[in-house]
Amino acid sequence: MIALIAGQGALPQVVAQALEGQDWRLCALDGYAPSLPGPIQTFRIETLGSFIAGLKRYGVTQVCFAGAIARPPIDATQIDAETMPLVPRMLQALQAGDDGALRTVISFFEEAGIQVIGAQNIAPELLPAEGLLVGTQSDQDKADVSRARAVHAAMSAVDVGQGCVVARGQVLAVEALPGTDWMLRSLRPPAQPVTPQKDPGDPLEWAFGGVSDWLSGPDAPNAARPPADFARPSGGIFFKGAKPGQDTRIDMPVIGPETVRGVAEANLNGIVLQAGGAFILNLNNTLQAAEKAGIFISVESA
């Protein structure tokens, strides 16, 4: 039996549809249940140990994480007996970067004999084919991709984020804790009104330090924007991909139509995804949106 631990956004729906006809169970962190039909088993971080033990009793042998989850509050008084042995490692995970923290979460399930699988193992169509999917890419864009790869590798070394924006060799933005949408909003021309958007395709953002929107959120009163006298290079590309050595079973980068909108509003030329290191949700709609906006989407290997 497979347990789908679902967050919010469009990714859980894709995975749930792919699981139709199989023996599976829908679970969610309390307060972050997905918009999916059927019974949902909820749990809290404070009862993670008993939740995992319960999955074993139900006959769950595999678990898949999919969807966005903001950082929840943790009430130490609610930690139960089966979770107490995990607390030291939980505390250590809170101090780790995203990937290290997610590896800790994976280890809790694997030590209980439950295999953690990626959404791509259930819905392989999430991984786009390599190549130029839509639009045209200039020589300058290709040069910016090379620069972005170097920046991405440097970010990965310190476990920061999964994306960056480069224009004519200059680094305009890097993805950090506030997330992709906030980063792209920060590049909009000052004259444009800022209407924060929530990308439904964000990957699972786990409780122990995943890159999330919990700081900025959809109601952030002062969304980022450049100063009025900011002169940025024209064009530019948004590069996104898994960090080198990242365990992509639990925090695969994701884009969708809203990402295309954010890139277009930032006046960038296109999106470059790491081959095998990023999902595209609603592929046809995403490509149509890119074509309409006049931006390219390319999937490239290192």
Summary of the structure (lengths in Angstrom):
residues: 302
radius of gyration: 19.4
end to end distance: 35.9
largest distance: 61.5
contacts: 1043
relative contact order: 0.16
helix: 33%
strand: 19%
